[in-house]
Amino acid sequence: TVRLAESGGGSVQAGGSLRLSCAASGFPYADYIVAWFRQAPGKEREMVASVGFGARPTYADAVKGRFTVDRENSKKTLYLWLNSLKPEDTAMYYCAARRDGAGEYQIWGQGIQVTVSS
């Protein structure tokens, strides 16, 4: 079964940190570009960070310098370290994967909540 499963979310005070993990199964993970997205209530989904094949990761301007993304192909796992969290980082966070050359992300996790209180 093709699956992405997020873990590690929760509630934290502003300035705190979290680490999200996304475990992949059922597809050739190393052949896919992977990314983290988030969606806050009443807002559109936005890409937070993505990482492909050997290139540097890309980040949304809102999280540059605070979040770090990394993939560990041997464990088929994608990570997102969230540091210096702000209340505006509160959202449901999703991991996603797509084939290189595909226009859209084809595989999605169920999402995990991150809540940052002021």
Residue pairs with C-beta under 8 A, 6 or more apart in sequence:
1 25
1 26
2 25
2 26
2 27
2 107
3 24
3 25
3 26
3 109
4 22
4 23
4 24
4 95
4 96
4 97
4 107
4 108
4 109
5 22
5 23
5 25
5 109
5 110
6 20
6 21
6 22
6 93
6 94
6 95
6 109
6 110
6 111
6 112
7 20
7 21
7 22
7 23
7 112
8 18
8 19
8 20
8 21
8 112
9 18
9 20
9 93
9 112
9 113
9 114
10 18
10 113
10 114
10 115
11 115
11 116
11 117
12 18
12 85
12 114
12 115
12 116
12 117
13 116
13 117
13 118
14 85
14 86
14 87
14 116
14 117
14 118
15 84
15 85
16 85
16 116
17 81
17 82
17 83
17 84
17 85
18 81
18 82
18 85
18 114
19 79
19 80
19 81
19 82
20 36
20 79
20 80
20 82
20 93
20 95
20 112
20 114
21 77
21 78
21 79
22 34
22 36
22 77
22 78
22 79
22 80
22 95
22 109
23 75
23 76
23 77
24 32
24 34
24 76
24 77
24 78
24 97
24 107
25 76
27 97
27 107
29 73
29 76
29 97
30 73
31 99
31 100
32 97
32 98
32 99
32 100
32 107
33 50
33 51
33 52
33 53
33 97
33 98
33 99
33 100
34 50
34 51
34 71
34 78
34 95
34 96
34 97
35 47
35 48
35 49
35 50
35 51
35 69
35 95
35 96
35 97
35 98
35 105
36 47
36 48
36 49
36 50
36 69
36 78
36 80
36 93
36 94
36 95
36 96
37 45
37 46
37 47
37 48
37 93
37 94
37 95
37 96
37 105
38 45
38 46
38 48
38 89
38 91
38 92
38 93
38 94
38 114
39 45
39 46
39 91
39 92
39 94
39 111
40 88
40 90
40 91
40 92
43 91
45 94
46 60
47 60
48 59
48 60
48 63
48 67
48 69
48 80
48 93
49 57
49 58
49 59
49 60
49 63
49 67
49 68
49 69
49 80
50 57
50 58
50 69
51 57
51 58
51 69
51 70
51 71
51 78
52 100
53 100
57 68
57 69
57 70
59 67
59 69
62 88
63 82
63 89
66 82
66 83
66 84
66 85
67 80
67 81
67 82
67 83
68 80
68 81
68 83
69 78
69 79
69 80
69 81
70 78
70 79
70 81
71 77
71 78
71 79
72 78
72 79
78 95
80 93
82 89
82 114
85 114
85 116
86 116
87 116
87 117
87 118
88 116
89 114
89 116
90 114
90 115
90 116
91 113
91 114
92 111
92 112
92 113
92 114
93 111
93 112
93 113
93 114
94 108
94 109
94 110
94 111
94 112
95 108
95 109
96 105
96 107
96 108
96 109
97 105
97 106
97 107
98 104
98 105
98 106
98 107
99 106
